[in-house]
Amino acid sequence: MKNEFQNMPENFSWVFLRSEKEYNKLIFVSPSIKKYFGFSSEEIMGSPKLLFKKIDAAYFKEVKKFFRNLKKGLPSTVDFIVIKNVDEKYLLRFRAVPHYEGSELKFFDGIMFEVYDELNQKALLEESEKQLKVLFETAEDLIFILDASGNFVLVNANGALSLEYMTDEMKGKHILTFIDESGKSSFLKAFQLLIASTTVQTFATKFQSKYGKSIIFELNARTIFDDYKKIIGVIAIGRNITSRNSLEDKMKDLSHKLVEARRIISVERDRAKQRISVLEELNRLKNEFVSNISHELRTPLASIIGFSETIDSDTSMPEEMKKEFNKIILDEAKRLANLINDVLDISKIEGGKIVLNKTEFDINEILRRSVEKVRAYAAAKRITLSVDIPPEAVLVLADEERITQLFENLLTNSVKFNVEEGRVTVMAQNLFKEYEVIISDTGVGIPAQDLPFIFQKFYRVSRPGTEIPGTGLGLALVKQIVDHHKGLITMQSEENRGTTFIIKLPLLNKQG
């Protein structure tokens, strides 16, 4: 070997050497060793220990193991770093093989060469793996690998902690163990799509932590295949989006509230328009009422003044005529008083200033008296009164004066708005806990468009060409009296066919 390699130039990159079976005695070292160690081949052969002075101490253990294997007669390889000087370092690989004569070990042949590129790539790979491991362990996201059965093979520490587990508590367990019950169905559907795909799939999954907290992760996952295209697992990374989902839920909730607010605003706007319409209508009715009340006040006043002046100016007026005129004056005065009382009554009732003077009385008797009061009025218009009132007493606890006013107003209206030779029917009955009165007529009736407003004060049904005097307060007053007695009044009417009022009032408890 000495003859073969002794003429090699020093700058030849490979180093060849031969040693006796006691490897600390060198037979030959090629001149190229100076490139790496800084010593000539003669210096190295004279003192092989010089080699160890240049080898990085971190590799001594591996180098000693290399020589022990050689001593045992085994081919060996070792990689180490040589520090030639402060500025020069080399990564070398030393391979040596034993030579025998028969069964006797004679010497070793070795070769050293620079493996910087290979070791550098290995070092880079190791460094990359270290960085990846650091990233894996420090990442805030949930990173995991599942086997083909869906069991955890690997999971990062922070990811496990986000579910309140240690990594060992999750490894080997099926992923469904950690999925929230309400999210299992959607997870299984997403997982089936993942298994059927070769690309990354993104889907949200609701996990359940160790202590029962629901946590939503957005997973980016893909399947892992072996060399035979068989699925051997799944790798995934998940971002905690619980707060984002909560924010989305809040946004949806706010959106719903905004829609509802808009709806309410629209409703309130419509109501405001209706209120304006109602106010405008009330204003119209008020003006109409003022006009009507003025007319209603003037008519009896004109009669009173006219007949009074006639009596006063005509001293020779016969007594019979004077009595007749006085009767007219009295009737008109009563009519005027009733009109003023109606206006005052409805104002008191609506203002809550009226106090019901409730007493116990027979309501059948009050109804009979009210019928008798309108009998002469009905006879004058040739209207038949058909009355069916039970003879037995029916007791109520109510304001007798107001109940009388209620009946008289309804009966008077039934006669006033009836046709000549028409009919007014009055029926009463005890309904165990209620007293029911039905008053119907065969009069002119009420047009359908007027029915919703009939109990409003000042409201009067328009009857072109057949105007009947009135203030529009009678039915409004009736409704207020019924309401204050916690009763109920309903009405049915058909134009030119007649009107029916049904009144229900509570009976005295002891009759219930």
C-alpha positions as CSV (number, residue, x, y, z in Angstrom):
1,M,0.0,0.0,0.0
2,K,2.9,2.2,0.8
3,N,4.3,1.9,-2.7
4,E,0.8,2.4,-4.2
5,F,-0.1,5.6,-2.4
6,Q,3.1,7.3,-1.4
7,N,3.3,9.4,-4.5
8,M,-0.3,10.9,-4.0
9,P,-0.4,14.7,-3.8
10,E,-1.2,16.2,-0.4
11,N,-4.2,18.0,-1.8
12,F,-5.9,14.6,-2.7
13,S,-9.1,14.6,-0.7
14,W,-9.2,11.0,0.5
15,V,-6.8,9.7,3.2
16,F,-5.6,6.1,3.0
17,L,-3.9,4.4,5.9
18,R,-2.8,0.9,7.1
19,S,-2.1,-0.1,10.7
20,E,-0.8,-3.2,12.3
21,K,-3.3,-5.3,14.2
22,E,-2.4,-3.2,17.2
23,Y,-4.2,-0.2,15.6
24,N,-2.0,2.3,17.4
25,K,0.9,1.4,15.1
26,L,0.6,2.8,11.6
27,I,2.3,1.2,8.6
28,F,1.2,3.8,6.1
29,V,-0.7,7.2,6.0
30,S,-1.2,9.0,2.7
31,P,0.1,12.6,2.5
32,S,-3.5,14.0,2.2
33,I,-4.0,13.6,5.9
34,K,-2.3,16.9,6.4
35,K,-5.2,18.7,4.7
36,Y,-7.5,17.7,7.6
37,F,-5.3,17.3,10.7
38,G,-2.4,19.8,9.9
39,F,0.3,17.1,10.5
40,S,2.4,15.4,7.9
41,S,2.0,11.7,7.3
42,E,5.4,11.1,8.9
43,E,4.4,13.0,12.0
44,I,1.2,11.0,12.3
45,M,3.0,7.7,11.8
46,G,5.5,8.7,14.4
47,S,2.8,9.6,16.9
48,P,-0.7,8.3,16.0
49,K,-2.1,10.0,19.2
50,L,-1.7,13.3,17.3
51,L,-5.0,12.3,15.5
52,F,-7.0,12.5,18.8
53,K,-5.7,16.0,19.5
54,K,-7.7,17.3,16.5
55,I,-10.9,15.2,16.9
56,D,-13.8,17.0,18.5
57,A,-14.1,15.7,22.1
58,A,-17.9,15.2,21.6
59,Y,-17.1,12.3,19.2
60,F,-14.5,10.5,21.5
61,K,-17.1,8.0,22.6
62,E,-18.0,7.0,19.1
63,V,-14.4,6.9,18.0
64,K,-13.4,4.6,20.9
65,K,-16.3,2.3,20.0
66,F,-15.0,2.2,16.4
67,F,-11.5,1.0,17.5
68,R,-13.0,-1.5,19.9
69,N,-14.9,-3.1,17.0
70,L,-11.7,-3.1,14.9
71,K,-9.8,-4.9,17.7
72,K,-12.5,-7.5,17.6
73,G,-11.8,-7.9,13.9
74,L,-15.0,-6.3,12.8
75,P,-15.4,-3.8,9.8
76,S,-16.3,-0.4,11.3
77,T,-17.4,3.1,10.3
78,V,-17.4,6.2,12.4
79,D,-18.2,9.9,11.6
80,F,-16.5,12.7,13.5
81,I,-15.5,16.3,13.4
82,V,-11.9,17.3,13.0
83,I,-10.9,20.8,14.3
84,K,-7.8,21.7,12.3
85,N,-7.7,25.2,13.7
86,V,-10.1,27.9,14.9
87,D,-11.2,28.6,11.3
88,E,-11.1,25.1,9.8
89,K,-13.4,22.2,10.7
90,Y,-14.1,19.1,8.8
91,L,-16.7,16.4,9.0
92,L,-15.0,13.1,8.2
93,R,-16.1,9.5,7.8
94,F,-13.5,6.7,8.7
95,R,-14.1,3.3,7.4
96,A,-11.7,0.4,8.2
97,V,-11.6,-3.4,7.4
98,P,-9.5,-6.1,8.9
99,H,-7.2,-8.4,6.8
100,Y,-6.5,-12.0,7.7
101,E,-4.0,-14.6,6.6
102,G,-5.9,-17.7,7.2
103,S,-7.5,-17.2,10.6
104,E,-4.8,-14.8,11.8
105,L,-5.5,-11.0,11.8
106,K,-2.6,-9.2,10.2
107,F,-3.5,-5.5,9.6
108,F,-6.2,-3.0,9.0
109,D,-6.8,-0.9,5.9
110,G,-8.7,2.3,6.3
111,I,-10.0,5.3,4.3
112,M,-11.0,8.7,5.5
113,F,-13.0,11.2,3.4
114,E,-15.0,14.3,3.9
115,V,-18.7,13.8,4.2
116,Y,-19.7,17.4,4.9
117,D,-22.6,17.5,2.5
118,E,-24.1,14.3,3.8
119,L,-23.7,15.1,7.4
120,N,-24.8,18.7,6.9
121,Q,-28.0,17.4,5.4
122,K,-28.4,15.0,8.3
123,A,-27.7,17.8,10.8
124,L,-30.2,20.0,9.0
125,L,-32.7,17.2,9.1
126,E,-32.1,16.7,12.8
127,E,-32.4,20.4,13.4
128,S,-35.5,20.6,11.4
129,E,-37.0,17.7,13.4
130,K,-36.1,19.4,16.6
131,Q,-37.7,22.6,15.4
132,L,-40.8,20.7,14.3
133,K,-40.9,18.9,17.7
134,V,-40.7,22.3,19.5
135,L,-43.4,23.7,17.2
136,F,-45.5,20.6,17.8
137,E,-45.2,20.8,21.5
138,T,-45.6,24.6,21.8
139,A,-48.3,25.2,19.3
140,E,-51.5,26.5,20.8
141,D,-53.6,24.6,18.2
142,L,-54.8,21.0,18.7
143,I,-52.5,18.8,16.5
144,F,-53.0,15.0,16.4
145,I,-52.6,11.8,14.4
146,L,-55.2,9.0,14.4
147,D,-54.6,5.5,13.4
148,A,-56.8,3.7,10.9
149,S,-59.3,2.8,13.6
150,G,-59.7,6.4,14.8
151,N,-57.6,6.1,17.9
152,F,-55.1,8.8,19.0
153,V,-51.5,7.9,18.1
154,L,-50.1,11.3,18.8
155,V,-51.4,14.6,20.2
156,N,-49.5,17.7,21.2
157,A,-49.4,18.8,24.8
158,N,-51.0,22.2,24.5
159,G,-53.8,20.7,22.3
160,A,-54.5,18.1,25.0
161,L,-54.4,20.7,27.7
162,S,-57.0,22.8,25.8
163,L,-59.3,19.8,26.4
164,E,-58.1,19.6,30.0
165,Y,-56.3,16.3,29.4
166,M,-52.7,15.1,29.5
167,T,-51.4,13.6,26.3
168,D,-51.2,10.1,27.9
169,E,-54.9,10.3,28.8
170,M,-55.8,10.7,25.1
171,K,-53.3,8.4,23.4
172,G,-54.8,5.0,22.4
173,K,-58.4,6.3,22.9
174,H,-61.0,6.7,20.1
175,I,-61.6,10.3,19.0
176,L,-65.4,9.9,19.6
177,T,-64.6,9.6,23.3
178,F,-63.8,13.3,23.2
179,I,-66.6,14.6,20.9
180,D,-69.5,16.4,22.5
181,E,-72.7,14.2,22.4
182,S,-74.5,16.9,20.4
183,G,-71.8,17.1,17.8
184,K,-71.2,13.4,17.2
185,S,-73.6,13.1,14.3
186,S,-72.1,16.0,12.3
187,F,-68.6,14.8,13.1
188,L,-69.3,11.3,11.7
189,K,-70.7,12.8,8.5
190,A,-67.6,15.0,8.1
191,F,-65.3,12.1,8.9
192,Q,-66.9,9.9,6.2
193,L,-66.3,12.7,3.7
194,L,-62.7,12.9,4.9
195,I,-62.1,9.2,4.5
196,A,-63.5,9.3,1.0
197,S,-61.2,12.2,0.0
198,T,-57.5,12.6,-0.8
199,T,-57.4,16.3,-0.1
200,V,-57.5,18.4,3.0
201,Q,-61.0,18.7,4.5
202,T,-62.1,21.6,6.8
203,F,-65.0,21.2,9.2
204,A,-66.0,22.3,12.7
205,T,-66.3,19.8,15.5
206,K,-67.6,20.3,19.0
207,F,-65.3,18.6,21.5
208,Q,-66.1,18.0,25.2
209,S,-63.3,18.7,27.7
210,K,-62.5,16.5,30.7
211,Y,-64.7,18.6,32.9
212,G,-67.6,18.8,30.6
213,K,-67.0,22.1,28.8
214,S,-67.9,22.3,25.1
215,I,-65.1,23.6,22.9
216,I,-65.5,24.0,19.1
217,F,-62.4,23.4,16.9
218,E,-62.2,24.0,13.2
219,L,-60.2,21.0,11.9
220,N,-58.0,20.9,8.8
221,A,-57.5,17.2,8.3
222,R,-56.3,14.7,5.7
223,T,-55.8,11.0,5.4
224,I,-52.4,9.3,5.6
225,F,-51.7,6.5,3.1
226,D,-49.0,3.8,2.9
227,D,-47.0,2.8,-0.2
228,Y,-50.0,0.7,-1.3
229,K,-52.4,3.6,-1.1
230,K,-54.1,2.1,1.9
231,I,-55.4,4.5,4.6
232,I,-53.3,4.1,7.7
233,G,-54.5,7.1,9.7
234,V,-55.5,10.8,9.8
235,I,-53.5,13.9,10.6
236,A,-55.2,17.0,11.7
237,I,-54.7,20.5,13.1
238,G,-57.6,22.3,14.9
239,R,-58.1,25.9,15.8
240,N,-60.2,26.8,18.8
241,I,-63.1,28.8,17.3
242,T,-65.4,28.7,20.4
243,S,-65.1,32.4,21.0
244,R,-65.6,33.1,17.2
245,N,-68.7,30.9,17.2
246,S,-69.9,32.7,20.3
247,L,-69.3,36.0,18.5
248,E,-71.1,34.7,15.4
249,D,-74.0,33.6,17.7
250,K,-74.0,37.1,19.2
251,M,-74.0,38.6,15.8
252,K,-76.9,36.4,14.7
253,D,-78.7,37.3,17.9
254,L,-78.1,41.0,17.3
255,S,-79.2,40.5,13.7
256,H,-82.4,38.9,14.9
257,K,-82.9,41.6,17.4
258,L,-82.3,44.2,14.7
259,V,-84.9,42.6,12.5
260,E,-87.3,42.5,15.5
261,A,-86.5,46.1,16.3
262,R,-87.2,47.1,12.7
263,R,-90.5,45.1,12.9
264,I,-91.4,46.9,16.2
265,I,-90.5,50.3,14.7
266,S,-92.6,49.5,11.7
267,V,-95.5,48.4,13.9
268,E,-95.1,51.5,16.1
269,R,-95.0,53.6,13.0
270,D,-98.2,52.1,11.8
271,R,-99.7,52.5,15.3
272,A,-98.6,56.1,15.3
273,K,-100.3,56.6,12.0
274,Q,-103.4,54.9,13.4
275,R,-103.2,57.2,16.5
276,I,-103.0,60.2,14.2
277,S,-105.9,58.8,12.2
278,V,-107.8,58.2,15.5
279,L,-106.9,61.7,16.8
280,E,-108.0,63.2,13.5
281,E,-111.2,61.2,13.6
282,L,-111.8,62.2,17.3
283,N,-111.2,65.8,16.3
284,R,-113.7,65.4,13.5
285,L,-116.2,63.7,15.9
286,K,-115.6,66.5,18.5
287,N,-116.3,69.1,15.9
288,E,-119.4,67.2,14.8
289,F,-120.4,66.8,18.4
290,V,-120.0,70.5,19.1
291,S,-122.2,71.1,16.1
292,N,-124.8,68.5,17.1
293,I,-124.8,69.5,20.8
294,S,-125.2,73.2,19.8
295,H,-128.2,72.2,17.7
296,E,-129.6,69.9,20.4
297,L,-129.2,72.7,23.0
298,R,-130.7,75.4,20.7
299,T,-133.8,73.4,19.8
300,P,-135.2,73.0,23.4
301,L,-134.0,76.5,24.3
302,A,-135.7,78.0,21.3
303,S,-138.9,76.2,22.3
304,I,-138.6,77.3,25.9
305,I,-137.8,80.9,25.0
306,G,-140.5,81.0,22.2
307,F,-143.4,79.6,24.2
308,S,-142.3,81.7,27.3
309,E,-142.3,84.9,25.3
310,T,-145.7,84.0,23.8
311,I,-147.2,83.4,27.2
312,D,-145.6,86.6,28.6
313,S,-146.8,88.8,25.7
314,D,-150.3,87.5,25.4
315,T,-152.2,88.3,28.6
316,S,-155.5,87.2,27.0
317,M,-154.3,83.7,26.2
318,P,-156.8,81.1,27.2
319,E,-155.8,79.0,30.3
320,E,-156.1,75.8,28.3
321,M,-153.5,77.0,25.7
322,K,-151.3,78.4,28.5
323,K,-151.2,75.0,30.2
324,E,-150.3,73.3,26.9
325,F,-147.5,75.8,26.3
326,N,-146.2,75.3,29.9
327,K,-146.2,71.5,29.4
328,I,-144.1,72.0,26.2
329,I,-141.7,74.3,28.1
330,L,-141.4,71.7,30.9
331,D,-140.8,68.8,28.4
332,E,-138.1,70.8,26.6
333,A,-136.5,71.7,29.9
334,K,-136.3,68.1,30.9
335,R,-134.9,67.2,27.5
336,L,-132.3,69.9,27.9
337,A,-131.5,68.6,31.4
338,N,-131.1,65.0,30.2
339,L,-128.8,66.2,27.4
340,I,-126.6,68.1,29.8
341,N,-126.6,65.1,32.2
342,D,-125.4,62.7,29.5
343,V,-122.5,65.0,28.7
344,L,-121.5,65.3,32.3
345,D,-122.0,61.6,33.0
346,I,-119.7,60.4,30.2
347,S,-117.0,62.9,31.2
348,K,-117.2,61.8,34.8
349,I,-117.0,58.1,33.9
350,E,-114.1,58.4,31.5
351,G,-112.2,60.6,33.9
352,G,-112.7,58.0,36.7
353,K,-114.4,60.6,38.9
354,I,-117.7,58.8,39.2
355,V,-118.2,56.5,42.2
356,L,-120.7,53.7,41.7
357,N,-123.3,53.6,44.4
358,K,-123.7,49.9,44.5
359,T,-126.7,48.4,46.3
360,E,-128.6,45.1,46.3
361,F,-131.8,45.3,44.1
362,D,-134.1,43.3,41.8
363,I,-132.9,44.0,38.3
364,N,-136.0,42.5,36.8
365,E,-138.1,45.2,38.4
366,I,-135.7,47.9,37.1
367,L,-136.0,46.5,33.6
368,R,-139.9,46.5,33.8
369,R,-139.9,50.1,35.0
370,S,-137.6,51.1,32.1
371,V,-139.9,49.4,29.6
372,E,-142.9,51.3,31.0
373,K,-141.1,54.6,30.7
374,V,-140.8,54.2,26.9
375,R,-144.2,52.7,26.4
376,A,-145.9,56.0,25.6
377,Y,-143.0,57.0,23.2
378,A,-143.4,53.6,21.4
379,A,-147.2,54.0,21.2
380,A,-146.8,57.4,19.7
381,K,-144.8,55.8,16.8
382,R,-147.2,52.8,16.7
383,I,-144.4,50.5,17.8
384,T,-145.2,47.2,19.5
385,L,-143.3,46.3,22.7
386,S,-142.9,42.6,23.2
387,V,-141.7,41.9,26.7
388,D,-140.6,38.6,28.4
389,I,-139.2,39.3,31.9
390,P,-139.4,36.5,34.5
391,P,-141.7,37.4,37.4
392,E,-139.2,36.2,40.1
393,A,-136.8,38.6,41.7
394,V,-133.2,38.5,40.4
395,L,-130.7,40.2,42.7
396,V,-127.6,42.1,41.6
397,L,-125.1,44.3,43.4
398,A,-124.9,47.4,41.2
399,D,-125.6,51.1,40.9
400,E,-129.4,51.2,40.4
401,E,-129.4,54.7,38.9
402,R,-126.7,53.7,36.3
403,I,-128.4,50.4,35.4
404,T,-131.7,52.3,34.9
405,Q,-129.9,54.8,32.7
406,L,-128.4,51.8,30.7
407,F,-131.8,50.2,30.0
408,E,-133.6,53.5,29.2
409,N,-130.9,54.5,26.7
410,L,-131.0,51.2,24.9
411,L,-134.8,51.1,24.9
412,T,-135.1,54.7,23.8
413,N,-132.7,54.0,20.9
414,S,-134.7,51.0,19.9
415,V,-137.8,53.1,19.6
416,K,-136.1,56.2,18.1
417,F,-134.4,54.3,15.3
418,N,-137.3,51.9,14.6
419,V,-139.7,52.1,11.7
420,E,-143.4,53.1,12.1
421,E,-145.4,50.1,13.2
422,G,-142.2,48.2,14.0
423,R,-141.4,46.0,17.0
424,V,-139.1,46.2,20.0
425,T,-138.5,42.9,21.9
426,V,-137.2,42.7,25.4
427,M,-136.1,39.4,26.9
428,A,-134.3,38.7,30.3
429,Q,-133.0,35.5,31.8
430,N,-131.0,34.2,34.8
431,L,-127.9,32.4,33.5
432,F,-126.8,31.0,37.0
433,K,-123.9,33.5,37.4
434,E,-125.0,36.1,34.9
435,Y,-128.1,38.2,34.2
436,E,-128.7,38.5,30.4
437,V,-130.9,41.1,28.7
438,I,-131.6,41.0,25.0
439,I,-133.1,44.1,23.4
440,S,-133.8,43.9,19.7
441,D,-135.7,46.0,17.2
442,T,-136.9,46.0,13.6
443,G,-135.5,49.4,12.9
444,V,-133.2,50.9,10.3
445,G,-130.2,48.9,11.5
446,I,-126.5,50.0,11.3
447,P,-124.3,49.8,8.1
448,A,-121.5,47.2,8.4
449,Q,-118.8,49.9,8.1
450,D,-120.1,51.8,11.1
451,L,-120.3,48.7,13.5
452,P,-116.7,48.9,14.8
453,F,-117.2,52.5,15.9
454,I,-120.7,52.4,17.3
455,F,-119.6,52.6,21.0
456,Q,-117.2,55.5,20.4
457,K,-118.3,58.8,21.9
458,F,-119.5,61.5,19.5
459,Y,-119.9,58.8,16.8
460,R,-123.2,59.0,14.9
461,V,-124.2,56.8,12.0
462,S,-124.5,58.9,8.8
463,R,-128.0,58.6,7.3
464,P,-128.3,61.0,4.4
465,G,-131.7,62.4,4.0
466,T,-133.0,60.8,7.2
467,E,-131.0,62.5,10.0
468,I,-132.2,61.7,13.5
469,P,-131.3,64.2,16.2
470,G,-128.7,63.0,18.8
471,T,-125.3,63.7,20.3
472,G,-123.6,60.4,19.7
473,L,-123.1,59.9,23.5
474,G,-125.9,57.4,24.3
475,L,-124.2,54.1,23.3
476,A,-120.8,55.4,24.5
477,L,-122.4,56.0,27.9
478,V,-124.0,52.5,27.9
479,K,-120.7,50.8,27.2
480,Q,-119.0,52.7,30.0
481,I,-121.7,51.7,32.5
482,V,-121.5,48.0,31.5
483,D,-117.7,48.0,31.7
484,H,-117.7,49.7,35.2
485,H,-120.0,46.9,36.3
486,K,-117.6,44.2,34.9
487,G,-120.2,43.2,32.4
488,L,-120.3,42.6,28.7
489,I,-122.2,44.2,25.9
490,T,-122.4,42.9,22.3
491,M,-124.3,44.0,19.3
492,Q,-125.6,42.5,16.0
493,S,-127.1,44.7,13.3
494,E,-128.1,44.5,9.7
495,E,-129.0,47.6,7.7
496,N,-132.8,47.9,7.2
497,R,-133.4,44.8,9.2
498,G,-132.8,45.9,12.8
499,T,-130.4,45.8,15.7
500,T,-130.0,43.5,18.7
501,F,-128.1,44.4,21.9
502,I,-127.1,41.6,24.4
503,I,-126.1,42.7,27.9
504,K,-124.6,40.4,30.5
505,L,-124.1,41.5,34.1
506,P,-122.7,39.6,37.1
507,L,-125.3,38.3,39.6
508,L,-125.0,38.6,43.4
509,N,-122.7,35.8,44.7
510,K,-125.2,34.2,46.9
511,Q,-127.3,33.4,43.8
512,G,-124.4,31.8,42.0
